[in-house]
Amino acid sequence: MALAPGRISFYSISMKNKIMSILTLAACITISIPGYAQKGKIVKQVIAGSAPQQAAVQTAQTAAKTISAQSRATALLSAVNKAVPIPAPEEAVQAQPKSLPMLKDLRDNNAYMRDIGTVMNLTEAKKTLNFAFAMERERANARRLAATMQNYQTLNLSDVQESALLDKISGFVVNHSLQNYLLDSMVNKNYMQFLRDLSNYYSLSVKFMTSYELRFISSQDVKEVFAQTALDYMKAHPHKMNLKLREIMKSPFVNEDLKSTLRSFIALRQVLPQHESGFLTVLREAYKQYSNGLAAARTQEDVTQTVAIYQKTLKELEAFVKRYNRSPRWNAQLPERRLYNKLLLLITHNQANQFKQVAPYITQIQQILTQYPRIRFTAEETMSKLQAFIAKNHRLPRSMGESPAGVHIPEAELDLYEATFYWERMDKKFASELFDIKRKIK
């Protein structure tokens, strides 16, 4: 992906006390990966020239330490609102007609921080959806494994077939107990037991097993498929839960009394025929509660807002690459820096949003970032351009934080600075040549 991990940087915003940029830095810096900015160079650039705001910085840092990571952005926004009151539009026009651009920038930054706070907040609804989507992907792999077994129709395999099957078991099957059951079936050439354990653990439709057994459950009746496969898996392997039952036992949407009853069945040394009817009834009710809770989680405000933010960010990125033919950079004007930082949080540092509804947007954003990289020069091209730049200007290219106040740095110089910064860390030969160049300039 083109958006390489890096230390997040915000530069000063021109407004009273510049407090918004400092608070934004405090909110975002905690999730960055050290090493992107050499020896803290970017952070030093951010805070350079900010002496008048030190009291505000200390206050924000003290407040930030007392709150959780999930609510930090919200708390900082509250601090900003208290420190810099936002007048109504009419009052702003009358009192400070020249401050409207600064007022707009503050509001834009507030909106940006609210988006970041929403996206980074790992709520119970998100946890449930994340886990459900991870299990869904695992079941998809299990269906591929089942399809392979249908093609084989036997466990009397050639060396090539056996090696391929072992690779799929190792790559697709996460549960170690199930891995061992499947391997035992391979050793014993027990094709039916292999299929039975695989389908029961993953609550797959048993339609493909009807050639070997008389039972059949319609694949459309997912509740019944789950109940029957969970029961059959535990009958074959006492105390062992299949994948869907594991999900249900972790779900906050299933009644605790119902979970307690399930635990009593799970604790049985052996599930006897007289237990089966009661166990199936409880399994069906648990599945119903779980499914209703999952549907409710998808409509939670934090989930729908997060999906909307990913949609909006995708559109912003599409518009950006259409205009500039590259991905956003950290070393750029404020709107571009915000987009870069948002992408860094939504994609590279994304831990809270791994659920199905955002997955398509994450994939599309990653594809665009790969298609339109930030670093558009090879190491050789960068070195050639760098040597030509130094011959003409007798200095290295500058970042925005290194430029004198009021001096505009051309886009070409910013591009060269970022490419130099990148290849210095990615290419030893380039780094060695750059070291020699820096010594000569000094």
C-alpha positions as CSV (number, residue, x, y, z in Angstrom):
1,M,0.0,0.0,0.0
2,A,1.3,3.4,-0.9
3,L,0.4,5.0,2.4
4,A,3.4,3.9,4.4
5,P,3.2,4.0,8.2
6,G,4.7,7.1,9.6
7,R,4.6,9.7,12.4
8,I,1.6,11.8,12.0
9,S,2.4,15.5,11.7
10,F,0.2,18.6,11.9
11,Y,1.6,22.1,11.3
12,S,0.5,25.3,12.9
13,I,-2.9,26.8,11.9
14,S,-3.1,30.5,11.6
15,M,-5.5,31.5,14.3
16,K,-5.5,32.9,17.8
17,N,-2.9,31.0,20.0
18,K,-2.8,28.2,17.3
19,I,-4.3,26.0,19.9
20,M,-6.2,23.7,17.5
21,S,-3.1,22.3,15.8
22,I,-1.4,21.5,19.1
23,L,-4.5,19.7,20.4
24,T,-4.9,17.8,17.2
25,L,-1.3,16.7,17.4
26,A,-1.8,15.5,21.0
27,A,-4.9,13.5,19.9
28,C,-3.2,11.8,17.0
29,I,0.4,11.4,17.9
30,T,-0.3,8.5,20.4
31,I,-1.2,6.1,17.6
32,S,1.7,6.8,15.2
33,I,4.5,4.4,14.5
34,P,8.0,5.7,15.6
35,G,10.6,5.7,12.9
36,Y,8.8,7.4,10.0
37,A,10.2,10.8,11.1
38,Q,13.9,10.5,11.8
39,K,14.7,11.2,15.4
40,G,11.4,12.9,16.0
41,K,12.2,15.5,13.2
42,I,8.6,16.0,12.2
43,V,7.3,16.5,15.8
44,K,10.0,19.1,16.3
45,Q,8.9,20.9,13.2
46,V,5.3,20.9,14.4
47,I,6.0,22.4,17.8
48,A,8.7,24.8,16.5
49,G,7.8,28.4,17.1
50,S,4.9,27.5,19.4
51,A,6.3,28.9,22.7
52,P,3.3,31.1,23.4
53,Q,1.1,28.0,23.5
54,Q,3.1,26.0,26.0
55,A,0.6,26.4,28.8
56,A,-2.2,25.3,26.5
57,V,-0.2,22.3,25.4
58,Q,0.6,21.2,29.0
59,T,-3.1,21.5,29.9
60,A,-4.1,19.4,26.9
61,Q,-1.4,16.8,27.7
62,T,-2.5,16.5,31.3
63,A,-6.1,16.1,30.3
64,A,-5.2,13.5,27.7
65,K,-3.4,11.3,30.2
66,T,-6.6,11.0,32.4
67,I,-8.9,9.6,29.7
68,S,-9.0,6.5,27.6
69,A,-7.7,6.3,24.1
70,Q,-11.2,5.8,22.7
71,S,-12.5,9.1,24.2
72,R,-9.3,11.2,23.8
73,A,-10.4,13.0,20.7
74,T,-13.7,14.0,22.2
75,A,-12.1,15.3,25.3
76,L,-9.6,17.4,23.4
77,L,-12.4,18.9,21.3
78,S,-14.1,19.8,24.5
79,A,-10.9,21.5,25.7
80,V,-10.7,23.4,22.4
81,N,-14.3,24.6,22.7
82,K,-13.6,25.9,26.2
83,A,-10.4,27.6,25.2
84,V,-11.6,29.1,22.0
85,P,-15.3,29.9,22.1
86,I,-16.9,29.8,18.6
87,P,-19.2,32.8,18.1
88,A,-22.4,32.5,16.0
89,P,-21.8,33.4,12.3
90,E,-23.6,36.7,12.7
91,E,-21.5,37.7,15.7
92,A,-18.3,36.7,13.9
93,V,-19.1,39.0,11.0
94,Q,-19.8,41.9,13.3
95,A,-17.0,41.5,15.7
96,Q,-14.2,40.0,13.5
97,P,-15.0,40.3,9.8
98,K,-11.5,39.2,8.9
99,S,-11.6,36.0,11.0
100,L,-14.1,34.1,9.0
101,P,-11.5,31.9,7.2
102,M,-10.0,31.1,10.6
103,L,-13.4,30.3,12.0
104,K,-14.1,28.0,9.1
105,D,-10.8,26.2,9.5
106,L,-11.6,25.7,13.2
107,R,-15.0,24.2,12.4
108,D,-13.4,22.0,9.7
109,N,-10.9,20.8,12.2
110,N,-13.6,20.1,14.7
111,A,-15.5,18.0,12.1
112,Y,-12.3,16.2,11.2
113,M,-11.6,15.4,14.9
114,R,-15.2,14.2,15.4
115,D,-14.8,11.8,12.4
116,I,-11.5,10.5,13.9
117,G,-13.1,10.0,17.3
118,T,-16.0,8.1,15.8
119,V,-13.9,5.9,13.6
120,M,-11.3,5.0,16.3
121,N,-13.9,4.2,19.0
122,L,-14.1,0.4,19.4
123,T,-17.6,0.0,20.7
124,E,-19.4,-3.3,21.7
125,A,-21.4,-3.2,18.4
126,K,-18.1,-2.9,16.4
127,K,-16.5,-5.7,18.5
128,T,-19.4,-8.0,17.7
129,L,-19.5,-7.2,14.0
130,N,-15.7,-7.5,13.7
131,F,-15.8,-11.0,15.3
132,A,-18.7,-12.1,13.2
133,F,-17.0,-11.0,10.0
134,A,-13.7,-12.8,11.0
135,M,-15.7,-16.0,11.6
136,E,-17.5,-15.5,8.3
137,R,-14.2,-15.4,6.4
138,E,-13.0,-18.5,8.2
139,R,-16.2,-20.4,7.3
140,A,-15.7,-19.3,3.6
141,N,-12.3,-21.0,3.8
142,A,-13.9,-24.1,5.3
143,R,-16.3,-24.3,2.4
144,R,-13.4,-24.3,0.0
145,L,-11.9,-27.1,1.9
146,A,-15.2,-29.0,1.8
147,A,-15.3,-28.5,-2.0
148,T,-11.9,-30.0,-2.3
149,M,-13.0,-33.0,-0.3
150,Q,-16.0,-33.4,-2.6
151,N,-13.7,-33.5,-5.5
152,Y,-11.5,-36.2,-3.9
153,Q,-14.4,-38.4,-2.7
154,T,-11.8,-40.3,-0.7
155,L,-8.8,-40.0,1.6
156,N,-6.8,-42.5,-0.4
157,L,-4.8,-39.7,-1.8
158,S,-1.7,-39.3,-3.9
159,D,1.3,-37.6,-2.4
160,V,0.5,-34.4,-4.3
161,Q,-3.2,-34.4,-3.2
162,E,-2.2,-35.2,0.4
163,S,0.3,-32.4,0.5
164,A,-2.3,-29.9,-1.0
165,L,-4.9,-31.0,1.6
166,L,-2.4,-30.6,4.5
167,D,-1.6,-27.1,3.3
168,K,-5.3,-26.2,3.2
169,I,-5.9,-27.6,6.7
170,S,-2.9,-25.6,8.0
171,G,-4.0,-22.4,6.2
172,F,-7.7,-22.5,6.6
173,V,-8.5,-24.3,9.9
174,V,-7.7,-22.1,12.9
175,N,-8.9,-24.3,15.7
176,H,-6.1,-26.7,16.9
177,S,-8.5,-29.4,18.2
178,L,-10.3,-29.5,14.8
179,Q,-6.9,-29.7,13.0
180,N,-6.0,-32.8,15.1
181,Y,-9.4,-34.4,14.4
182,L,-9.0,-33.9,10.6
183,L,-5.5,-35.2,10.7
184,D,-6.6,-38.3,12.6
185,S,-9.2,-38.9,9.9
186,M,-6.5,-38.6,7.2
187,V,-4.3,-41.1,9.0
188,N,-7.3,-43.5,9.4
189,K,-8.5,-42.8,5.8
190,N,-11.9,-42.0,7.3
191,Y,-13.5,-39.8,4.7
192,M,-16.9,-39.6,6.4
193,Q,-15.5,-38.6,9.7
194,F,-13.4,-35.9,8.1
195,L,-16.5,-34.4,6.4
196,R,-18.6,-34.8,9.5
197,D,-16.1,-32.9,11.8
198,L,-15.5,-30.2,9.2
199,S,-19.2,-29.5,8.5
200,N,-20.3,-29.7,12.1
201,Y,-17.6,-27.4,13.4
202,Y,-18.3,-24.7,10.8
203,S,-22.1,-25.2,10.7
204,L,-22.0,-25.9,7.0
205,S,-25.0,-27.3,5.2
206,V,-24.8,-31.1,5.3
207,K,-26.3,-31.4,1.8
208,F,-23.1,-32.7,0.4
209,M,-23.1,-35.5,2.9
210,T,-26.5,-37.0,1.9
211,S,-24.7,-39.7,-0.2
212,Y,-23.3,-41.1,3.0
213,E,-26.0,-40.4,5.6
214,L,-29.8,-40.4,5.5
215,R,-30.1,-37.1,7.4
216,F,-30.6,-33.8,5.5
217,I,-31.0,-30.2,6.7
218,S,-32.1,-27.5,4.2
219,S,-29.2,-25.1,3.8
220,Q,-31.7,-22.2,3.9
221,D,-32.7,-23.0,7.5
222,V,-29.5,-21.6,9.0
223,K,-30.9,-21.8,12.6
224,E,-31.6,-25.5,12.3
225,V,-28.2,-26.1,10.6
226,F,-26.5,-24.4,13.5
227,A,-28.5,-26.2,16.2
228,Q,-28.0,-29.7,14.7
229,T,-24.3,-29.2,13.8
230,A,-23.5,-27.8,17.3
231,L,-25.2,-30.8,18.9
232,D,-23.5,-33.3,16.6
233,Y,-20.0,-31.8,17.1
234,M,-20.4,-31.9,20.9
235,K,-21.7,-35.5,20.8
236,A,-18.6,-36.5,18.9
237,H,-16.3,-34.4,21.0
238,P,-17.6,-33.7,24.5
239,H,-17.0,-30.2,25.9
240,K,-16.0,-28.9,22.5
241,M,-18.0,-26.0,20.9
242,N,-18.3,-25.5,17.2
243,L,-17.4,-22.1,15.7
244,K,-20.9,-20.5,15.8
245,L,-21.5,-21.6,19.3
246,R,-18.2,-19.9,20.3
247,E,-19.5,-16.7,18.7
248,I,-22.8,-17.0,20.6
249,M,-21.1,-17.5,23.9
250,K,-19.1,-14.4,23.4
251,S,-22.0,-12.3,22.2
252,P,-23.3,-9.5,24.5
253,F,-26.7,-9.9,22.9
254,V,-27.4,-13.4,24.2
255,N,-29.1,-13.6,27.6
256,E,-26.8,-14.6,30.4
257,D,-29.3,-17.1,31.8
258,L,-29.4,-18.7,28.4
259,K,-25.6,-18.8,28.3
260,S,-25.6,-20.4,31.8
261,T,-28.0,-23.2,30.5
262,L,-25.7,-23.7,27.5
263,R,-22.7,-24.1,29.8
264,S,-24.5,-26.8,31.7
265,F,-24.9,-28.8,28.5
266,I,-21.3,-28.1,27.4
267,A,-20.1,-29.4,30.8
268,L,-21.8,-32.8,30.3
269,R,-19.3,-35.7,30.0
270,Q,-21.6,-37.2,27.3
271,V,-24.6,-35.8,25.5
272,L,-27.2,-38.6,25.9
273,P,-30.3,-39.0,23.8
274,Q,-32.5,-37.6,26.7
275,H,-30.5,-34.4,26.6
276,E,-30.8,-33.7,22.9
277,S,-34.2,-32.2,22.7
278,G,-33.6,-29.7,25.5
279,F,-30.2,-28.9,24.1
280,L,-31.6,-28.2,20.6
281,T,-34.3,-25.9,22.1
282,V,-31.7,-23.8,23.9
283,L,-29.4,-23.7,20.9
284,R,-32.2,-22.4,18.6
285,E,-33.2,-19.7,21.1
286,A,-29.6,-18.6,21.5
287,Y,-29.2,-18.4,17.8
288,K,-32.3,-16.3,17.5
289,Q,-31.1,-13.8,20.2
290,Y,-27.6,-13.7,18.6
291,S,-29.0,-13.0,15.1
292,N,-31.4,-10.3,16.4
293,G,-28.5,-8.7,18.3
294,L,-26.2,-8.8,15.2
295,A,-28.9,-7.1,13.1
296,A,-29.3,-4.4,15.8
297,A,-25.5,-3.9,15.9
298,R,-25.5,-3.1,12.2
299,T,-27.9,-0.2,12.8
300,Q,-26.1,1.3,15.8
301,E,-25.3,5.0,15.3
302,D,-21.6,4.5,15.8
303,V,-21.5,1.8,13.1
304,T,-23.6,3.7,10.6
305,Q,-21.6,6.9,11.2
306,T,-18.3,5.0,10.7
307,V,-19.5,3.5,7.4
308,A,-20.5,7.0,6.3
309,I,-17.0,8.4,7.2
310,Y,-15.4,5.6,5.1
311,Q,-17.7,6.5,2.2
312,K,-16.9,10.2,2.5
313,T,-13.1,9.5,2.8
314,L,-13.2,7.3,-0.3
315,K,-14.9,10.1,-2.3
316,E,-12.3,12.6,-1.0
317,L,-9.5,10.4,-2.1
318,E,-11.0,9.7,-5.5
319,A,-11.3,13.5,-6.0
320,F,-7.7,14.1,-4.8
321,V,-6.1,11.5,-7.1
322,K,-8.1,12.7,-10.0
323,R,-6.7,16.2,-9.5
324,Y,-3.1,15.4,-8.5
325,N,-2.5,11.9,-9.9
326,R,-1.0,10.7,-6.6
327,S,-1.8,9.8,-3.1
328,P,-1.9,12.5,-0.3
329,R,1.4,13.4,1.4
330,W,2.1,14.3,5.0
331,N,4.4,17.1,3.9
332,A,1.7,19.3,2.3
333,Q,-0.9,22.1,2.9
334,L,-3.4,21.6,5.7
335,P,-6.3,20.0,3.7
336,E,-4.0,17.4,2.2
337,R,-2.3,16.7,5.5
338,R,-5.7,16.1,7.1
339,L,-6.6,13.6,4.3
340,Y,-3.3,11.9,4.7
341,N,-3.7,11.6,8.4
342,K,-7.3,10.4,8.1
343,L,-6.2,7.7,5.7
344,L,-3.4,6.7,8.0
345,L,-5.9,6.2,10.9
346,L,-8.7,4.6,8.8
347,I,-6.4,2.1,7.0
348,T,-2.9,1.7,8.4
349,H,-3.8,2.1,12.1
350,N,-7.3,0.6,11.8
351,Q,-8.1,-1.7,14.7
352,A,-11.7,-0.8,15.4
353,N,-13.3,-1.3,12.0
354,Q,-12.9,-4.8,10.6
355,F,-16.5,-5.5,10.0
356,K,-18.3,-6.4,6.8
357,Q,-20.0,-3.0,6.1
358,V,-16.7,-1.1,5.9
359,A,-14.7,-3.8,4.2
360,P,-15.5,-2.8,0.6
361,Y,-14.5,0.8,1.2
362,I,-11.2,-0.3,2.9
363,T,-10.5,-2.4,-0.2
364,Q,-11.2,0.4,-2.6
365,I,-9.1,2.9,-0.7
366,Q,-6.2,0.4,-0.6
367,Q,-6.5,-0.2,-4.3
368,I,-6.4,3.6,-5.0
369,L,-3.4,4.1,-2.7
370,T,-1.6,1.3,-4.6
371,Q,-2.5,2.6,-8.0
372,Y,-1.5,6.2,-7.1
373,P,1.6,6.0,-4.9
374,R,2.9,9.1,-3.1
375,I,6.5,8.3,-4.0
376,R,6.6,8.5,-7.7
377,F,10.4,8.5,-8.3
378,T,12.7,5.5,-8.0
379,A,15.8,5.7,-5.8
380,E,17.9,6.4,-8.9
381,E,15.6,9.1,-10.2
382,T,15.4,10.7,-6.8
383,M,19.2,10.8,-6.4
384,S,19.5,12.3,-9.9
385,K,16.9,15.0,-9.2
386,L,18.5,15.6,-5.8
387,Q,21.9,16.2,-7.3
388,A,20.5,18.6,-9.9
389,F,18.6,20.5,-7.2
390,I,21.7,20.9,-5.0
391,A,23.8,22.0,-7.9
392,K,21.2,24.8,-8.6
393,N,20.2,25.8,-5.0
394,H,23.3,24.8,-3.0
395,R,21.1,23.2,-0.3
396,L,18.8,20.2,0.3
397,P,15.1,20.4,-0.4
398,R,13.0,21.6,2.5
399,S,9.9,20.4,4.2
400,M,7.1,22.8,5.0
401,G,8.2,23.0,8.6
402,E,11.7,24.1,7.6
403,S,10.8,26.9,5.4
404,P,11.0,30.5,6.6
405,A,7.8,32.2,7.6
406,G,5.8,33.4,4.5
407,V,8.0,31.5,2.1
408,H,6.1,29.2,-0.4
409,I,7.8,25.9,-1.2
410,P,7.1,24.7,-4.8
411,E,5.4,21.4,-5.2
412,A,8.4,19.9,-7.0
413,E,10.6,20.6,-4.0
414,L,8.1,19.1,-1.6
415,D,7.9,16.0,-3.9
416,L,11.7,15.7,-3.9
417,Y,11.9,16.2,-0.1
418,E,9.4,13.3,0.5
419,A,11.1,11.0,-2.0
420,T,14.5,11.7,-0.4
421,F,13.0,11.1,3.0
422,Y,11.5,7.8,1.9
423,W,14.5,6.4,0.0
424,E,16.9,7.3,2.8
425,R,15.1,4.7,4.9
426,M,14.3,2.2,2.3
427,D,17.6,1.9,0.3
428,K,21.0,1.5,1.9
429,K,22.9,2.6,-1.2
430,F,20.8,5.8,-1.4
431,A,21.3,6.5,2.3
432,S,25.1,6.2,1.9
433,E,25.2,8.5,-1.0
434,L,22.9,11.0,0.8
435,F,25.2,10.9,3.8
436,D,28.2,11.9,1.7
437,I,26.1,14.7,0.1
438,K,25.1,16.1,3.5
439,R,28.7,16.1,4.6
440,K,29.8,18.1,1.6
441,I,27.0,20.7,1.9
442,K,27.9,21.3,5.6
